[in-house]
Amino acid sequence: MENQSRPKNYLVESILATLFCCLPLGVVAIINASKVNSAFDAGNYDEAQEASESAKKWMKYSIIAGVVGIVLYVILVVVMGVGGAALGGGY
């Protein structure tokens, strides 16, 4: 066995991104994260590294999608609140 270091699997980060940010993209990150250790243990170092990089990429995409969604939601609430107040929709 070569003296290779195990790539980071990003499993915890992927699970958190799935729970708090974007479910579909987070699931893809979890799937890739789960491949890292098994590929490394099988001696497929290149495959393990690729799975690690892919898990990191999808985890980041999930976080970005979650942040964008929250920002758009806040903007929508503010615009609807201002629009409602301008139309006399207040108390």
Stockholm file with secondary structure:
# STOCKHOLM 1.0

chainA/1-91         MENQSRPKNYLVESILATLFCCLPLGVVAIINASKVNSAFDAGNYDEAQEASESAKKWMKYSIIAGVVGIVLYVILVVVMGVGGAALGGGY
#=GR chainA/1-91 SS CCCCCCCCCCHHHHHHHHHHTCHHHHHHHHHHHHHHHHHHHTTCHHHHHHHHHHHHHHHHHHHHHHHHHHHHHHHHHHHHHHHHHHTTCCC
#=GC SS_cons        CCCCCCCCCCHHHHHHHHHHTCHHHHHHHHHHHHHHHHHHHTTCHHHHHHHHHHHHHHHHHHHHHHHHHHHHHHHHHHHHHHHHHHTTCCC
//
